[in-house]
């Protein structure tokens, strides 16, 4: 039912300057694998094969990474380095990639709307690559796809954050249906300190129903003068149903230096070293 995953990847990554002056933030490596590749693997694990990428200027490295490099393949053929390409070869064999360029940076909502031509009128997943989610038993997106089969509505992944951090996120409030599921009644994008309706923060995993596109087209610029996906989801929740899901697993905010370093150390100790 969920066959497409949208990757908004047009942002500048200014928190990592000067590294991101010429390199897309989505290609920042966690040990030896780019953030974007982790996200694509998570989508494939969820049974999604069509990767729809919203890019911008200076993002050609993303297109090149998810393509064949015949010169490199020739150079390492038959050597012990060839095994290092096994993961990306699997992706190229099992995933399809399409791209559209976001000409202006007008917020996440605008990026989602830009991807409409790739997604079509279908329910779809969204992965923000700089939120790295590690869930060994079942990926976060796989968990959410299973939940979509039950509720057939938009779903946002959430986690508890300290009150002092709520101003950095979209924050939801609503009716608790179970230990991990909340029916959203309200959400606020980056509320001022002390004004958040709770401490459940939206992270970079979504499943969205296609009516979100029409809502986004009518959504006025909000916080920071940008078209906020949070505002569109609030409208969707008020007229229908949006579910917030407290996922199983661990999430690293790799858009910040501290989170990026924590993710690198965690993956090195728990994944890379165990793979030999």
N, C-alpha and C positions, 0 to 999 in steps of 0.2 A: 504493500500500500504506500509506503514511503520509498520512492525510487530515486529521489534527487536530494542532494545536499548542497546548500549554498555556502560559499566561503567568502565573506566580505574581506577583501585584502587590498584595499586601496589607500589605507592610512599611511601617514608619514613615519610613524614610530619615533617621534621626537624625543621620547624619554631615553632612547638608546643612542642618541647622537654622541660622537660622530660615526659610530659603527653603521648606522642606518642611512647615512648620507647617500650611499650608492647601493647598499644591500637591503632588500625588503626585510622588514622585521619578521615576517612569516618564515624567512629562511635562516633566522638565527638558530644555530645548532644547539640542541640539548645532547651533550656528549658528541656523537657523530651523526645525528639525524636532525634535519630541520623541523621546526615546530609544525610546519604545514604538513609534513609527511606523517607525523603522529596523528593529526586530525583526519587525514585521508584514511589511514589505517582504521581509525575508530569508526568511520562511516562504512567502510567495507565490512567490518565486523558486524555492523548492524544490518547488513544485507543491502546496502545502498551502493550502486555502481556508477551513477551519473554524478560527477563532481562539477558544480557550476561555480566558477570563480569570478568575482567582481574585482577587477584590477584597476590600476592607475598608472600614471607615468612612472618609469623607473622600476617596473615590476617584471621585467622580462626574465629575470632569474627563475621566477616561479614556473613560467612556461617551459624554460629550458630544462629545469629539474625533472618535470614530469614528461619527459620525451627521451628518445634514444640519443646517446652520444657515441656515434660509431667510432670516432678516433679513440676515445677512452676505452671502449669495449675491446678494440683491437689491441691496444697497448697492454691490457692486463689479462687478456685471454690466456688461460692455462696456468696462471700464477695463483698464489695463495690469496691475492687481493681480489680475485674475481668473486669470491664468496661474499664480499662486503656489499655487492650489488644485488644480493638475493632479494632483499625486501623491496627495493624499488622496482626490480624486474617483475615481482609478483603484482605490484600495483599497476604497472603498465599493461600487464596481461589481463587484469580483471576490472579496471576502472576506465571510464570514459571522461574526458575533460572538455569543457567548453568555457569560453571566456567572454566577458563583456567589460568595457572600460567605463569607470565612473569618472566623468570629466571634472566634476567639482566635488569637494569634500563637504557635504551638507549633513553629516550625521549618519548613524547606523540605519535609521529608518529610510533615509534616501538611498543608502547602499543596497538595502533589501529591495526597495522599489526598482532600482536599476537592474537587479537580477531577474525581474519578471519575465523578460523575453527568453531567458534560459530555463526558467522553472515551469512556465505555463500555468494553467489553472489547475494545479495539483497541490495537495499537501506536501510539505517539504521540510527537511531538517536544515538547521543553520548551525555552523560551527565557527566560533571565533578562535583562530589558531593560537593566539597568545594566551588563552586559557587552556593549559595542559591538564588533562584529566587522566589519572591513573586508577584503573579499577580492574585488578587482575582477573576476577571471576567473570565479569560481564561489563563491557564498556558502558559508559554513561549514556551514549546515544542508543545502544541496544536496549538498555533499560527503558528509555523513553519511548522507543518504537513499540515495545510491548505494552506500555501504558496507553499509547495512542489507540491501539486496537480496542481498548476498553472504553475510552472516553470520546474518541473521535472529535477532539477539539484542540486548540492551541495549548502547548505545554511549555513551561519555562523551568529550567533547572535552577534550584536555589540552594543556598547554604547559609548557616548562621554566621554572622560576623559580629565583632565587638561593636558596641554602640558608637565608639569613637571612629569607626571606619564606615559607618552607614552613608556618609556624605559622598563616598566614592562610587556608589552603586545605585542601580534601580532597586527599590525596596518594596516588597509586597506585603499586603495584609489580607486576611480573609477567614473563611470558615474551615476549620480542621476536619478533614474527612477520615484520616487515618494517621498513623505515626509519620508517614512520609508524604502525604498528599494533602494539599490545601486548595480549596476552591477560591480563586482570587476574587476579592471584592474591590480592592484598590491597590494602586501602585504609584510610586513617586520616583522620578528620576533625580538621583543625587540630591536628596533633601538637605537643607541646612542642618547643621549640628543641633541636636535637641528637638528636631521636628519630625523625625522619621516615624512612620506608623508601626514599626517593628524592627526586627533585626534579620529578617530573611532576605538575603541579597540575591538578585538574579545574576547568574554567571553565563558564560558564553556557549550555552547549549540550548537550542530551541527546536520545537516542532511547531510549524505554523500552518494554518489552513489558508487557502488561497484568497479568501475574502479580506485578508490583511492588506492586500495590494490596494483595493478600493479605499480602505480606511486610510492608508498611508497617503494616498493622493489627496485626501481631504484634511490631513493633519497639518496644522499650522506649526511653524518653527517654535520650539520650546526652549529648554535649557541650552544656554550658549548659542542661541539663534539657530540651532540645528533641528532637523526633523527626527524626533526621538521615537524609536520603536516602542519604548515604554508607554508613551502617550497613546499610540495606536492600540496597544494591547489593553490599556485601561478602558478604552472605548469598546473593544471587543468583549471584555469581561462584563461591561455594564449591559450589553445587549444580548449576550450569549453565554459562553463558558470559556474560561481560561483556567488551567490547572497548573499549580506550582508543585514541583516534585523535589523532595529532599533526597538527592541521589546517593547511591552507595559508591564510595571511592574517595580519592583525594584529589584536590584541585590546586594547581599552582598558577599564580598570576604572573605569567612570564612577560607581561608588558611592563613590569617594574623590575629593577635590578635585583632587589632582594628576592623576589619570587623566582626570577630566572636562575639565580645562583642556587637557591634551595632545590629547584627542579633538577638542575644539573647534578648536584651532589646526590640527590635521591636516586636518579636514574642510573648514575654510575655505580652506586653501591648495590642497588637492588635489581637492575636489569642488565646493564652492560657487562659487569664483572661476571655475572652468572652465565652469560652467553659465551664466555671464554675469551 
